[in-house]
Amino acid sequence: MKKGSFTAQELQETREPLRPGKPGSEEAPFWNKFAKRFVYAPAFDLPLVPGAAAYRFTVDAEDGITRSFEADVPWAALTPIWNDIPQGLATVKVEGIDRGTGEVVGTSGELPIYRAPIFNGPYNEPPPISYTEAGMTGLRALFHHPRFQIWLTEGKPHPEMFLNCFASKEIGASIRGMAAFSKLATETPQEASDALTIARRMADFLIAHAAPEGSPFEHFTPVYWVNPENAIDDWHFRVAQTNIDQMMLSEPVRAGFGFLDLYDVTQEEKYMQAALRMARTYARIRREDGTWPLVVNRHTGEELKPKPVIPTWILFFFERLKKQYQITEFGSIAEQIGQWLVEHPVRGFHWDAQFEDVQIKVPYRKMAYEQAADTAFYLLSNAEGQEERIRIAEELLRFVEDQFIVWEKPTEAWKTLGFPGGPTKYSQYAVDTWLTPAVIEQFGFVLVARATAVVMRVYAKAHEVTGKPIYLAKARSLANTLVLTQQFHGGTEIPSFPMTSKQIVWTNNSVYTALFLLELGEGAGAQ
C-alpha cells in the first residue's frame, strides 16, 4: 500500500461537514463552538445579518491566497473551498450582502481556524520492528524498571513514582501490565513468576486501601492516594493532596480490570471477589436516571460534581463480567449504559474531558477523544449487522480524527493560535519535537501515546467490522509512530508522549500502549 493511496477518497469525504449544527436546535447543537482545528469542512454558529439576502464567506489562508464563496445562511459549511485551503492558519470572515448589488450590509463573524491535514498515508511503513516485539519489549522494560521491582523487593510503591497518587489509574494499569507479561514471558519462567508476584502485591495494596465496608463507596479503590514517603513534590501530587477527600467515579473501575486480569492468570478467587464487590457498589449507587455523578465526597457520599460520568469504562467492566464470566447478577446494566451513551453524549456530540487532574469546564469547552473512541469501539464490537451502530461508530471516528488526530506535523501557525506545544502553553512539549501521526488527548493538551493507541485500536476494530482498507492503514500509521517513538528513546519502555524530547512517564500510558500493540500484532496488523 503506497503513501497517498487514499488521498482522493479522503479529499472527497472531508469536504462534508461533520454533524453540522442548526441554530436553536437541541438535536443538532454547534458542538464545535470552542474548536479551532478541523480536518472536515466546518460550519459555525454565526448570526444572521439584518437586511442580508446572502452571505459571502472569505478565507485568508497561510499561502497568501484569498478564497471565497456565497451561501444562503452564515452557518453554511466551508465545503465549496475546503479542499483548496492548505494546512495551517486561516481566517474565516462571513459578511451579509445584498444579493443584487453584492454590497456588504454587515459582518456576521470572523474567526481564526487551523486547517489540519487529511490522512495522506500510510505513514512510516514498514515499522522498524513488529508490533508484537514492540509491545513485549515495552512490558519487559516495565518489569525491570525500579518502580516495578520495588514491589518485588519491598512490596510497596516507589517513593519517586509520584504519579501513583492516581492510584486506581496507575497501579491498576500496572497490574494489567504484569499479568500480561507473566503470560507472555514463556521463555523466562522466573520473570513470569516475579511479574505475578508484583501484580499480586499491587492488587493486594489497592484492596487494602479500598473504601471500607459500610462506607458510601465501599470497596472502591482510591482515586487519589498520598504516599507518605513521596520524594518528588510534583504538581500532580499536589492535586492528589488537594482532592484526597474526593472521588471521581470514572476511576475505581480501572483497578477492577486489573483484578480481573490477575484472576484470569492466577484463578485466585479473592481477585474476582474484589472486582465483584466493586461492581456491586457501582450497581448500588447508580442514580435513578441510570447515571453516576462525576465527583463525590468519598466520606459522606455528597455529590460535588453531579454532572454524569461518561461511563465507557464502567460499561466495559459490566460487559466483561457478563460475557467472559457469564455473571448475570447485574442484569442488563451494560446494555442500558450503551443505550444511554447513544441517547446522550452521542446525540449531543458532548464529549467533555473527564480526568482526575483537570478542572471540569462548561459544555464543549474542553472536549476529549477518549469516551467518543470508547463508544465507537463498543458499537463496533456489538454491531452484529446493525448498520446504524456502524454508522454512528464511523461518525465518532471522524469526530476523533477531526479534533484530535494530527496526521502530519503542524506548521508554525500552530504556535500563532496558542495551541499547546507552542511558546505560550506547554512549551516543554514543543511541537517541533512531535512525532506524527499521533493523537491529542484533549482540548488544550498535546499528543499522548495512550490516546494514540486507543484510537489505533478502534481503527483496527473498524477494519475488522467493515473491511475498509483505509481503517487498517490508519491503525498501522498510528501504531508505527508508537514503535518509532519507542525506538528513538532506546527501544525499551514505550514513552508516554510521541516526541523526540524526553518527558514525564505515565505508567498507564506505557502499559496500554504495549497491550494494544500486542493486540494489533496478533490481528490484522500482522499483515
C-alpha positions in Angstrom: 0.0 0.0 0.0 1.7 3.2 -1.2 1.7 6.6 0.6 -1.2 8.6 -0.8 -3.3 5.6 -1.7 -6.4 7.1 -0.1 -5.9 10.8 -0.9 -8.7 11.1 -3.4 -11.1 9.3 -1.2 -10.1 11.5 1.8 -10.4 14.7 -0.1 -14.0 13.8 -1.1 -15.0 12.7 2.4 -13.5 15.5 4.3 -15.4 18.1 2.2 -18.5 17.2 4.0 -19.2 18.8 7.4 -19.2 16.6 10.5 -22.5 16.8 12.3 -23.2 20.4 11.4 -25.2 22.4 13.9 -28.5 24.1 13.4 -29.4 27.4 15.2 -31.6 26.8 18.2 -31.6 23.0 17.7 -31.1 20.7 20.7 -30.8 17.8 18.3 -28.1 19.4 16.3 -26.1 21.7 18.5 -22.9 23.6 17.4 -20.6 21.2 19.2 -17.5 23.0 17.7 -18.1 26.4 19.3 -14.7 26.1 21.1 -12.9 24.1 18.5 -10.0 25.6 16.5 -8.6 22.9 14.2 -10.5 20.9 11.6 -9.9 18.1 9.2 -13.6 18.1 8.0 -15.2 21.2 6.5 -16.6 23.1 9.5 -19.8 25.1 9.9 -20.0 27.7 12.6 -22.7 29.2 14.8 -22.8 32.7 13.3 -25.8 35.0 13.4 -28.0 36.4 10.6 -27.2 39.9 9.5 -30.3 42.2 9.2 -31.0 43.1 5.6 -28.7 40.5 4.2 -30.1 38.3 1.4 -26.9 36.2 1.1 -23.6 35.6 2.8 -20.1 35.9 1.5 -17.5 33.6 3.0 -13.9 34.8 2.7 -11.0 32.7 3.8 -7.4 34.1 4.0 -5.1 31.2 4.2 -1.4 30.7 5.1 -0.4 30.6 1.4 -1.5 34.2 1.0 -4.4 33.4 -1.3 -7.9 34.6 -0.5 -10.7 32.2 -1.4 -14.5 33.0 -1.2 -17.9 31.7 -2.0 -21.5 32.7 -1.3 -24.3 30.9 0.6 -27.8 31.5 1.8 -27.0 31.3 5.6 -24.0 32.3 7.7 -23.8 28.8 9.2 -23.1 27.1 5.9 -20.1 24.7 5.8 -16.9 25.7 4.1 -17.3 22.8 1.7 -17.0 24.7 -1.6 -13.4 25.8 -0.9 -12.3 23.4 1.8 -10.0 21.3 -0.4 -8.3 24.4 -1.7 -7.2 25.6 1.7 -3.7 24.5 2.6 -2.7 23.2 6.0 -2.1 26.0 8.5 -3.7 29.1 9.9 -6.7 30.6 8.1 -9.1 33.4 8.9 -12.7 32.9 8.1 -14.9 36.1 7.6 -18.6 35.9 6.9 -20.4 39.0 5.7 -24.0 39.6 4.9 -24.5 41.0 1.4 -27.2 42.4 -0.8 -27.5 39.8 -3.5 -28.4 42.2 -6.2 -25.6 44.7 -5.7 -23.1 42.4 -3.9 -22.5 45.2 -1.3 -21.8 44.3 2.3 -24.6 45.2 4.7 -22.9 43.8 7.8 -20.5 41.3 9.3 -21.8 38.0 10.8 -18.4 36.9 12.2 -14.7 36.5 11.9 -12.6 33.8 13.4 -9.2 32.1 13.1 -9.0 28.4 12.5 -6.3 25.8 11.8 -6.8 23.8 8.6 -5.5 20.4 9.7 -4.2 18.0 7.0 -6.1 15.0 5.8 -4.8 11.4 6.0 -2.2 11.1 3.2 -0.7 7.8 4.4 0.0 5.1 5.1 2.8 6.7 7.2 6.1 5.3 8.4 5.8 1.9 6.7 7.2 -0.5 7.5 7.8 -0.2 11.2 11.4 -0.8 12.4 10.2 -3.8 14.4 7.0 -5.8 14.7 4.2 -4.6 16.8 4.4 -7.8 18.8 8.1 -7.2 19.5 7.5 -3.6 20.5 4.7 -4.5 22.9 6.6 -7.3 24.5 9.8 -5.2 24.8 7.7 -2.4 26.4 6.3 -4.7 29.1 9.6 -6.3 29.8 11.1 -2.9 30.3 8.4 -2.0 32.8 9.0 -5.2 34.7 12.7 -4.4 35.1 12.2 -0.8 36.0 12.9 0.1 39.7 9.3 1.4 40.1 8.1 -2.2 39.4 11.0 -4.1 41.0 10.4 -2.3 44.4 7.2 -4.2 44.7 9.2 -7.4 44.4 11.9 -6.4 46.9 10.0 -4.2 49.3 6.3 -4.7 48.5 5.4 -1.1 48.2 5.2 1.8 45.7 8.4 3.6 44.7 8.7 7.0 46.6 9.8 8.7 43.4 6.8 7.5 41.4 4.7 10.4 42.3 2.0 9.6 39.7 0.9 6.7 41.9 -1.0 9.4 43.6 -3.6 8.5 40.9 -3.7 5.0 42.4 -6.6 3.3 40.6 -5.4 4.5 37.2 -1.6 4.0 37.6 -1.4 0.9 39.9 -4.5 -0.6 38.2 -2.8 -0.4 34.8 0.4 -1.8 36.3 -1.4 -4.9 37.5 -2.7 -5.4 34.0 0.8 -5.0 32.5 2.4 -7.5 34.8 -0.4 -10.0 34.4 0.0 -9.8 30.7 3.8 -10.1 30.9 3.6 -13.1 33.1 1.6 -14.9 30.4 4.0 -13.9 27.6 7.3 -14.5 29.3 7.2 -18.2 28.5 11.0 -18.4 27.8 11.9 -16.8 31.1 9.9 -18.5 33.8 11.5 -16.6 36.7 10.5 -13.3 35.1 7.0 -14.7 34.7 6.8 -15.8 38.3 8.2 -12.5 39.6 5.8 -10.5 37.4 2.9 -12.3 39.1 4.3 -11.6 42.5 4.5 -7.9 41.6 0.9 -8.0 40.2 -0.4 -9.7 43.4 1.3 -7.2 45.7 -0.1 -4.3 43.7 -3.6 -5.7 43.8 -3.4 -6.5 47.5 -2.2 -2.9 48.1 -5.2 -1.5 46.3 -7.6 -3.8 48.1 -6.1 -2.9 51.4 -6.6 0.8 50.6 -10.1 0.4 49.3 -13.1 2.2 50.9 -14.2 0.2 54.0 -17.4 -1.9 54.0 -20.4 0.2 55.1 -19.0 3.5 53.7 -20.8 5.2 50.8 -18.4 3.8 48.2 -17.4 0.6 49.8 -14.7 -1.4 48.1 -13.8 1.3 45.7 -10.1 1.6 45.3 -8.6 5.1 45.9 -8.7 7.6 43.1 -6.2 9.9 44.9 -3.6 8.4 47.3 -0.9 10.4 49.1 2.3 8.4 49.6 3.8 9.3 53.0 7.2 8.5 51.5 6.7 10.7 48.4 10.1 12.1 47.3 9.1 14.4 44.5 6.8 17.4 45.0 5.3 17.5 41.6 2.0 19.4 40.8 0.2 16.2 40.1 1.0 15.0 43.7 -0.4 18.3 45.0 -3.6 17.7 43.0 -4.0 14.4 44.9 -3.3 16.1 48.2 -5.9 18.8 47.5 -8.6 16.3 46.3 -7.8 13.4 48.8 -11.4 13.5 50.2 -12.9 13.4 46.7 -13.6 10.5 44.3 -14.1 10.7 40.6 -16.4 7.8 39.9 -15.0 7.0 36.5 -11.7 5.9 38.1 -12.0 3.0 40.5 -13.2 0.7 37.7 -9.8 1.0 36.2 -8.4 -1.0 39.1 -11.2 -3.5 38.6 -9.9 -4.5 35.3 -6.5 -5.2 36.9 -8.2 -7.6 39.4 -9.9 -9.4 36.6 -6.7 -9.7 34.5 -4.9 -11.1 37.6 -7.8 -13.5 38.3 -7.5 -14.8 34.7 -3.9 -15.7 35.2 -4.0 -17.0 38.7 -7.6 -18.2 39.1 -7.3 -16.8 42.7 -10.8 -16.1 43.8 -10.0 -13.1 46.0 -9.3 -11.0 42.9 -12.6 -12.0 41.3 -14.4 -11.1 44.5 -12.6 -7.8 44.7 -13.9 -7.0 41.2 -17.4 -8.2 42.1 -17.6 -6.1 45.2 -16.7 -3.1 43.2 -19.3 -3.9 40.6 -22.0 -4.3 43.3 -21.1 -0.9 44.6 -21.4 0.6 41.1 -24.8 -1.0 40.7 -26.0 0.1 44.2 -25.0 3.8 43.8 -26.4 4.2 40.3 -28.9 7.1 40.1 -32.5 6.6 39.0 -31.7 8.0 35.6 -29.1 5.3 35.1 -26.1 7.6 35.6 -23.3 8.2 38.2 -22.2 11.6 39.4 -18.8 12.6 38.2 -17.2 13.7 41.5 -18.3 12.9 45.1 -17.1 13.2 48.7 -15.8 9.8 49.5 -16.7 10.0 53.2 -20.2 11.5 53.0 -21.4 10.5 49.6 -22.2 14.1 48.7 -22.3 14.9 45.0 -19.7 17.5 44.4 -20.0 17.5 40.6 -23.4 16.0 39.7 -22.6 16.1 36.0 -22.8 12.4 34.8 -19.8 10.3 34.2 -19.5 9.3 30.6 -19.3 5.7 31.7 -17.5 3.8 29.0 -15.1 2.0 31.3 -18.0 1.1 33.6 -19.8 -0.2 30.5 -16.8 -2.3 29.5 -16.5 -3.7 33.1 -20.1 -4.9 33.3 -19.9 -6.2 29.8 -16.8 -8.2 30.6 -18.4 -9.7 33.7 -21.4 -10.9 31.7 -19.7 -12.0 28.5 -16.4 -13.5 29.7 -17.5 -14.9 33.1 -21.3 -15.4 32.5 -22.1 -13.5 35.6 -25.7 -12.5 35.3 -26.5 -10.8 38.7 -26.1 -7.3 37.1 -28.8 -8.0 34.5 -28.7 -5.6 31.5 -26.7 -2.8 33.1 -24.1 -2.9 30.3 -26.8 -2.7 27.6 -28.5 0.1 29.4 -25.3 2.1 29.6 -24.7 1.6 25.9 -28.2 2.9 25.2 -27.6 5.9 27.5 -24.4 6.8 25.6 -26.3 6.8 22.3 -29.1 8.9 23.6 -27.0 11.5 25.4 -23.3 12.2 24.5 -23.7 10.7 21.0 -26.8 12.7 20.3 -25.4 16.0 21.5 -21.8 15.2 20.4 -21.0 16.0 24.0 -17.6 14.5 24.8 -16.2 16.6 27.7 -12.8 15.7 29.2 -13.1 13.8 32.5 -9.7 13.5 34.0 -8.8 13.5 37.7 -6.2 16.2 37.2 -8.3 18.5 35.1 -11.0 21.0 36.1 -14.5 20.4 34.8 -15.5 23.0 32.2 -18.7 24.3 30.7 -20.1 22.0 27.9 -17.9 21.7 24.8 -15.2 23.9 26.3 -12.7 21.1 26.9 -13.5 18.0 24.9 -11.5 14.8 24.8 -11.1 11.9 22.4 -11.4 9.0 24.8 -15.1 8.4 25.5 -16.0 9.0 21.9 -13.4 6.5 20.8 -14.6 4.0 23.5 -18.2 4.4 22.4 -17.2 3.7 18.8 -15.3 0.6 19.9 -18.3 -0.6 21.9 -20.7 -0.1 19.0 -18.4 -1.8 16.5 -17.9 -4.7 18.9 -21.6 -5.1 19.2 -22.7 -4.2 15.7 -24.0 -7.7 14.8 -25.1 -6.5 11.4 -26.8 -3.4 12.8 -25.9 -0.8 10.2 -26.9 2.1 12.4 -24.4 1.2 15.1 -21.7 1.0 12.4 -22.8 4.4 11.1 -22.6 6.0 14.5 -19.2 4.4 15.2 -17.8 5.7 12.0 -19.1 9.2 12.7 -17.5 9.1 16.1 -14.2 8.1 14.5 -14.5 11.1 12.2 -15.0 13.3 15.2 -11.9 12.0 16.8 -10.0 12.5 13.6 -11.3 16.0 13.1 -10.4 17.3 16.5 -7.6 15.1 17.9 -5.6 13.2 15.2 -2.5 15.0 13.9 -1.7 13.2 10.7 1.3 15.4 9.9 3.5 17.8 11.9 1.8 21.2 12.3 3.1 24.4 10.7 4.4 27.4 12.5 0.9 28.8 12.6 0.1 26.2 15.3 2.0 28.4 17.7 0.3 31.5 16.4 -3.1 30.2 17.6 -1.7 29.5 21.0 -2.1 25.7 20.8 -0.2 23.6 23.3 3.4 22.9 22.2 3.9 26.5 21.3 5.9 29.1 23.3 2.9 30.2 25.4 1.4 26.8 26.5 3.0 23.6 27.5 6.2 24.7 25.8 8.0 21.8 27.3 6.1 19.6 24.8 7.4 21.7 21.9 5.6 21.0 18.7 8.9 20.9 16.8 9.6 17.6 18.7 6.3 15.9 17.8 6.4 12.6 16.0 3.3 12.1 13.8 0.8 10.8 13.1 -0.5 10.7 16.7 -3.5 11.7 18.8 -4.1 14.8 21.0 -5.6 13.7 24.3 -7.9 16.7 25.0 -8.5 20.3 24.1 -5.6 22.3 25.4 -3.1 19.5 25.6 -0.7 17.6 23.4 0.0 14.2 21.7 -0.2 11.3 24.1 0.8 7.7 23.5 -2.2 6.0 25.1 -4.6 8.2 23.2 -2.8 7.2 20.0 -3.0 3.5 21.0 -6.7 3.7 21.9 -7.6 5.3 18.5 -5.4 2.8 16.7 -7.3 0.0 18.3 -10.7 1.5 17.3 -9.5 1.8 13.7 -8.4 -1.8 13.7 -11.8 -2.8 15.0 -13.5 -0.7 12.3 -11.4 -2.5 9.7 -12.4 -5.9 11.2 -16.1 -5.0 11.1 -16.4 -3.0 7.8 -13.5 -4.5 5.8 -12.5 -0.9 4.7 -8.7 -0.9 3.9 -8.4 2.8 5.0 -9.1 1.9 8.6 -6.2 -0.6 8.7 -4.0 1.9 7.1 -4.8 4.5 9.7 -4.4 2.0 12.5 -1.0 0.9 11.3 0.1 4.5 10.7 -0.6 5.4 14.4 1.0 2.2 15.5 4.1 2.9 13.5 4.5 6.3 15.3 4.4 4.5 18.7 7.0 2.0 17.6 9.2 4.8 16.2 8.9 6.7 19.4 10.0 3.7 21.4 13.0 3.1 19.2 14.0 6.7 19.2 14.2 6.6 23.0 16.3 3.5 23.3 13.9 0.7 22.4 12.7 -0.1 25.9 9.6 1.3 27.7 7.2 3.0 25.4 7.3 6.7 26.2 4.1 8.5 27.2 4.4 11.2 24.6 5.2 10.7 20.9 8.0 13.2 20.8 11.7 13.3 20.4 12.0 15.2 23.7 12.2 13.3 27.0 9.0 13.7 29.1 7.3 12.6 32.2 6.3 8.9 32.3 2.8 7.8 33.0 2.7 4.0 33.6 -0.9 3.6 32.3 0.3 5.1 29.0 3.2 2.6 28.8 1.0 -0.4 29.7 -1.9 0.2 27.5 0.2 1.2 24.5 2.2 -2.1 24.8 -1.0 -4.1 25.3 -2.7 -2.6 22.3 0.3 -3.0 20.1 0.4 -6.7 21.1 -3.3 -7.0 20.2 -2.7 -5.3 16.8 0.3 -7.6 16.1 -1.9 -10.6 16.7 -4.6 -9.4 14.3 -4.8 -7.6 11.0 -1.7 -5.5 11.9 0.5 -8.6 11.4 -0.2 -8.5 7.7 
